[in-house]
Amino acid sequence: MTKMTAKVARTGHLFAVLLILMSMLTGLVTSGSSVVTAAANIRPTYQTDANGTYPTNSWQVTGQQNVINQRGGDQVSGWDNNTIWNGDATDTTNSYLKFGDPNNPDYQIRKYAKETNTPGLYDVYLNVKGNTQQNVKPVDIVLVVDMSGSMESKNNGGTDRAGAVRTGVKNFLTSIQNAGLGDYVNVGLIGFSSPGYIGGGNKTTGPGYIRVGLGKAGNTSQQQAINSALSPTFNGGTYTQIGLRQGSAMLNADTSGNKKMMILLTDGVPTFSDKVKNSVVENGTLYGTNFGTTRDEPGYTAELKNPYIDSSGDYIYDTWPATLGEAKKAKDSGNVVHALGIQLAGDDGYWSEGYMSDEDVRQNMELIPTSPDLYGDADSADAVEAYLNNQAKDIVKNFNTIIDGTITDPIGTQFQYANNQATVTSVGKQTVPASELPSATIQDGQLTVNHMNLGQDQEVQIHYQVRIKTEDAGFKPDFWYQMNGETLLTPKAGAAAVDFGIPSGRAPATTVYVQKQWRQLSNQSLPDTLNVTVQRKVADGSLDPNWQQTLVLKKADNWKASFTAPAYNNQG
């Protein structure tokens, strides 16, 4: 409770005792209850009058008169008729603003406040529900897998790279199916090694690759075909160029306009490539542009035993110009290329040890994908599985209606944060893993939520607490103040932001009764009036310099007067 201190003038043998009696007065504010048709963007509106500022179409928590919230609705049916419910944070059905088809919204949002057991302290909740995009364009993905002998643990010192790829690919397909996207993601496989070891034929005529054509990731037969193709023991050299060429050809053969993506998984330098006939230098890197029908086959290194000059006059010292040139062709045809280097090591070379360092090899590998940020390193078998798991998550995320979404939520001028803590919880039917929850920070008078990714049946709830500032100069009891400024959700980059509803809160007034009781000595006369100044103490015990009441106590009124003040201080 706010403490009141009275200053009374004292003269002669007179002294005064003020009896200050406090009683709480609470009032019922009726919110706007008319149902109106929501605008196309379902933007909430607010009413400002003698009672303050509050939502035009509102609801209140059962039994609470000092907080008022924005009703839910959609652009077809307008605002809902739910004007009162219990405000339980576990309720995920009431008072949502729906965007898109009301029967299957792209996303839904809600913001409301509920007073705690401490007067003037409010819980604030923001909910965001995601969905799967409607009329989404499918994605074609080709996994280009290095099936050379060095992928097997018996040939590389004990790391089962091949096993990690098999498990990772299997889980990759399952994750897409479990996300309900099996009909929207087509997956194919190119496995490459070196001629004679894979795909039939001998070391001269063999293709050096196997293929499983594009098919829906959700089809059991497609999953079995890909998993079966990867089941044999990996053997042979590393003909990366043929893998890239065939992967690109598989993607380019589909003319449906689907998004196209290639994921290369390899553990070493290319040890086979086609002979370069023509080449071009771009940004200091030599790319093959035209290739012959015969191969360069150093076998265990990228360095050639017999370098040569191609028809463009460029020296070809190793298999990298052909490999990088093939990758460039794949990218130039519109395919997005990703690449994972598995336990990469330096290349000792043919003529002398140390032809390329670990970093040299890595820098060349980073030139294969569409951009350096689409390249990854795996230093263990577990890291291979984790990479493919993250790739599946990224693919699923691209079908979400909330992609890297953000919320900005500034504090209202008449409120303050109870603390700088905001919690984020997954509350939907489909759990958002803790590692994938968005971040929420309170700083410089604003809550900011970043990295929000939500798909079908996924929902997050952000919670924090605010206090109403009753000790501010000019504060009005029983007057609605907005808890926040404009609160916006941006569902994904480039999308228009949409408005959350803004709750309003108020603090009730109390009437303070003041009466002076005289202890009169003989021969003392009383004045007709007495001026009294009343001040209050704030939370730290000091007098509030911005607040005082001046009263005139009159003999005719039996020395009684009253005034109104907030019923509690900033701490309730």
PEJOVEN-V32910 format. One record per helix or strand of 2 or more residues. SS is the DSSP state (H for helix, E for strand). FROM is the first residue (numbers start at 1). LEN is the number of residues. If there is no record, write none. Layout:
ss=SS from=FROM len=LEN
ss=SS from=FROM len=LEN
//
This chain:
ss=E from=3 len=6
ss=E from=16 len=10
ss=E from=46 len=4
ss=E from=52 len=4
ss=E from=58 len=4
ss=E from=67 len=4
ss=E from=73 len=2
ss=E from=78 len=2
ss=E from=84 len=2
ss=E from=97 len=3
ss=E from=107 len=9
ss=E from=121 len=9
ss=E from=139 len=8
ss=H from=149 len=3
ss=H from=153 len=4
ss=H from=161 len=18
ss=E from=185 len=8
ss=E from=209 len=8
ss=H from=220 len=10
ss=H from=240 len=14
ss=E from=259 len=8
ss=E from=273 len=10
ss=E from=285 len=12
ss=E from=303 len=7
ss=E from=315 len=4
ss=H from=320 len=13
ss=E from=336 len=7
ss=H from=358 len=8
ss=H from=372 len=3
ss=E from=375 len=4
ss=H from=381 len=17
ss=E from=402 len=10
ss=E from=415 len=3
ss=E from=423 len=4
ss=H from=434 len=3
ss=E from=439 len=5
ss=E from=446 len=9
ss=E from=459 len=10
ss=E from=480 len=3
ss=E from=484 len=7
ss=E from=498 len=2
ss=E from=504 len=2
ss=E from=509 len=10
ss=E from=529 len=9
ss=E from=543 len=12
ss=H from=555 len=3
ss=E from=560 len=7
//
